[in-house]
């Protein structure tokens, strides 16, 4: 039996999956944005990479705010930041009008998780949240 019970999943694009899951042991819902590669088999199979962002659903409002802020003024090098309860720091940097870097860092950890997103990815993620 898996520790996570899948609740919902959809592809944002061919290489990015949005998934909501329930951590059964703690009854906490998680949001997972995961990069997807494909096998060279025919037909190809989706392979979920380690590169992605997984956070509790409680972070979703701050995540949505950052994503929406990034769309209001899509200038190069714009940085949108949110702090979720001094536990998660959410950064979204607009590299160019169509490319952004979403980074989420947990306050207690040394590492952060990042994804490159297009403007259409950002709009699709907002709809899922």
C-alpha positions, 0 to 999 in steps of 0.5 A, a space after each residue: 500500500 502506498 503512503 499517498 492516495 492519488 486524488 487528482 492528476 492532469 497534464 499541464 503540458 506534455 512534460 509537466 504533471 499536476 497532481 493532488 494526493 493525500 498523505 494517508 498517515 497524516 491526512 494531509 493533502 499535497 500538491 505535486 508538480 512533476 517533470 515527465 520524460 518518456 521512454 524510448 519504447 513504442 508506445 512510449 511510457 511516461 517516466 516521472 522524474 525527481 525534478 519537481 515541487 511537492 508541497 502541502 495544499 495549505 500552500 496553494 493560496 500563496 502559490 496561486 498569488 505568486 503565479 497571478 502576480 507574475 502575470 500582471 506585469 510580465 517584465 524580464 527579471 521581475 521577482 514575486 515572493 511569498 512567505 507561507 507561515 514562515 515555513 515555505 518561501 515561494 519565489 517566481 522570477 520572470 526570465 522573459 515574457 514567456 519563461 518563469 522559474 518557480 522556486 519553493 524552499 522550506 525554511 528548515 531545509 538547505 535545498 530548494 525545488 525549482 521548475 521552469 514554466 512557460 506563461 501557459 503553464 502558469 495559467 494552467 496551474 492557476 486553474 488547477 489550484 
